[in-house]
Amino acid sequence: MKKIKYTPDAADKLRELKKVITKEYNDVTAKKIISNITGTIRGLCDFEKKGVEVSTIFDVVTDYRCIFVSKHYVFYRIEDEYIRIINLYHEKEDFMWQLFNIDTTPQETLDYWKE
């Protein structure tokens, strides 16, 4: 069975997420949400292809897969010995820009804001 390995960015995001939720709500809520996310990630050890292939949803060539849990997209890659957690993004973040430098802003929005 493969092991889970987090990139430094993904580990930092989880720690920061816990701090933000603790500050905004409380420690119990933060632990519950982080536990849900990490539990779902650990579940990839049993079924590594649970997530959808990113290249099948978006027009981008990548070996990343994605699962959605607790309002967060978790991007990962299946490697020989590990399931590497690349990063996680809140559903309101522009992960396409942050991961692949792909601008997903509709032209109508750009025209409206004259950007």
Buried (B, 14 or more C-beta within 10 A) or exposed (E): EBEBBBBEEBEEBBEEBBEEBBEEEEEEEBEBBBEEBBEBBEBBEEEBEEBEEBEEEBEEEBEBBBBEBBEBBBBBBBEEEBBBBBBBBEEEEEBBEEBBEEEEEEEEEEEEEEE
